[in-house]
């Protein structure tokens, strides 16, 4: 297929002559107005755009910028009968490949268009190689080379330099804050603050003051003026973690700030304007909350302009060996221990486990293993009980249909498996586990102590 060229000039004769000069080697489209040129840029991708500096009453450099917003890869050559150093420099600063003065030398034009096409091809090759490099094991502070994580990395690449609100979804422990930090750290706001607000950790009566700040005397205990999180995050990023736990009364106020970028501190009459990018995260189903009336639909749509969904660890188990090496090195350094290897059987056991607490739980497991490891090699015996027993439970369950009974498995072992699996299912919540097992909470605590099941091995 021939390379494509877009010509935008308000003189029909110039469009016709340039089209005739280039049509043998290129697919050529012409436009006489900026509106027509921009419409064509939206409809199809062009390798090169030839733009007049003045298109009727319109500024060709402005069209250059708008076309490059549509397709950043297009190579633009500016043309003008009013050549000047000032306009030339401005065009080049705005991203023009080169600058030609009318009347055009057609041989020179063809040479530059050919160079522009080669430059576009080179840019695409570099972009491809860059994308290949991005299929790497580490991305900012995140670890993972699986296809689901590569998709997350690519989404961050697309969103890091825009100001669009982003909703980050994922189960507890998947790394939602790491994704938010990567968007900030790798984007254009990286030199400004990244401010975190955990909406679930701040009492409801203090949330508004935490968000918007307050003036001295606004309430009992307000002894001096204090800036809120939005003001602290001005020119930077604010990360609203656990947004699903925000009370309805504050959701309306947050919506107004997102729409107007303005707020007033508690006890103050002045209006403050902020330039803040908002990232929000939750592990809850906001659509269900909207149906239940506990989350505002208009706020949901304001936050959910773009969405990143982080896969749970059970859906990217191929990352477990890489994550394990990373955490073992980290914790060995912290504990000043020498860990030489993870035994293959240890890795196989972890690969079979579903990790309901996701990466956070894996990190806890490996921190435990590093601490108890005695000979520099992490073996199955160094793993917490629930990881090992869960494996035994799966094997026992697989044996039952084949044998038609539970013969050969001790009652003690069955009890231990039942307690462990139920604790895992309930993320370590003892009251719920006791109810599921039909025993008292005190009875469950006695069994946990009897079997040596450490509560901290279960995610919460």
Secondary structure, 3 states (H helix, E strand, C coil): CCEEEEEECCCHHHHHHHHHHHCCCEEEEEECCHHHHHHHHHHCCCCEEEEECEECCEEHHHHHHHHHHHCCCCEEEEEECCCCHHHHHHHHHCCCCEEEECCCCHHHHHHHHHHHHHHHHHHHHHHHHHHHHHCCCEECCEECCCHHHHHHHHHHHHHCCCCCCEEEECCCCCCHHHHHHHHHHCCCCCCCCEEEEECCCCCHHHHHHHHHCECCCCCCCCCCCECCHHHHCCCCEEEEECHHHCCHHHHHHHHHHHHHCEECCECCCCCEECCCEEEEEECCCHHHHHHHCCCCHHHHHHHCCEEEECCCHHHCHHHHHHHHHHHHHHHHHHHCCCCCEECHHHHHHHHHCCCCCHHHHHHHHHHHHHHHCCCCEECHHHCCHHHHHHHHHHHHHHHHHHHCCCCCCCHHHHHHHHHHHHHHHCCCCHHHHHHHHCCCHHHHHHHHHHHCCCHHHCCC
